[in-house]
Amino acid sequence: MRYSGKEIIDRIEAHFKKRRGKPGKWLVAVAPDARTRLRAHGVQKKGDYWIYMRASSPAAAKEARDRLLKSLGAVEGPQPEPGDCVYAYQRSSHTKP
C-alpha cells in the first residue's frame, strides 16, 4: 500500500511517541527497499523499534523524511537514495550508524 506524505508523517510520529522516542535517538531515511536498508543498519526484527512505509512517490517520501527530521529531532540516515520508502528506527549499540 502506498501512503501520502502526511499519512507517513502522522504514522511515524505516532510510532515515535508510542515508543517514547527521544530526539537524536532515531534515524530517518529514504530508500528504494527499506527492509534491505534496515538489515544493513543492523536493525533486528524483534527487539528493536522500527517502522517503514511506502510513499505515493519519491517526492512524497523525501518531503516526509525532511519534515520528520525536523519534527522528531531525528538523525538523517546515510546519503539519501532515490526511493519511495521512508524508514525510521531507534538507534542502539548494535545498529549502524
N, C-alpha and C positions, 0 to 999 in steps of 0.2 A: 504494500500500500504506500502511496506517496502522499506527503503532507505539505501544507503551505508553510512558509517561514514562520508565521505566527503560531500555528499549531505546534511546530517543533520547539519554538521558544517556550511556550506555555508548558508543554510536557516535560521538557528538560529542566526548567526552573522548578516544577513541582517535584520531580525526582530528586533534585539537589536539596530542596527543603526537607523532603521526607527523610533523606539520608543524613540530615544535619550537616550539610556541606559547609565547609569553611572556605572563605576566599583564599585563592592561591593554592588550595589542595586539589583542585580539579583541573583537568586538561580538556580543552575543547578543540576539535579539528574537523576537517572535511577530507573525505577520501572517496574513491570510486567503490571501494569494498571495505566497509567498516569492520567486518569480522576479521579479515586478514590483518588490518592495522591494529586492532585491539590485541590480537595474538602477538604481533610484533612488539607491542609495548609491554608484553608480559602480563597482561590482564588475565586473571583466572575467571573462568565461567562461574564458579561457585566461590563465594567468599569475598569477592571484590564488588564494588559498586560501579556500575557502568550502564550506559544506555546508548542506543543509536537509532536513527530514524532516516528514512529515505525522503528527500525533498522532491518537490514537484519539478525542480530544475537545478542545475548547478548554481545559477544566480541566487535562487532562493536559499540554497544551502550556505552559500558564502554570506549572505545577508544575516541569516540566523546565527551563524558562527560569530560574526562580528558583534551582533547585539548581545549574545550570550557572554562573550569575553568581557564586555563592559558590565552587564547586569550582575553576573556572578563573581566578578573579580577573578575569573579563571585564567589559567596559563594557556597560551596558544601552543598548539601542537607543532610538530615538525613543519618544515617548509610546506605551505598549503599546496595541496594537489588538486587538480581539477577533478571534480566528482560531485555526486549528488547525495552522499550520505554524510550526515552530521553525527559525530560521536563524541561522547564525554565519559570520563572515568575519574574516580578519586585516586589520586596518586598515592603510592605506598613504597615501602622499602624495596619491594621486588619488581616494581614497574619501572619502565624506562621511556622517556625521561620522567 
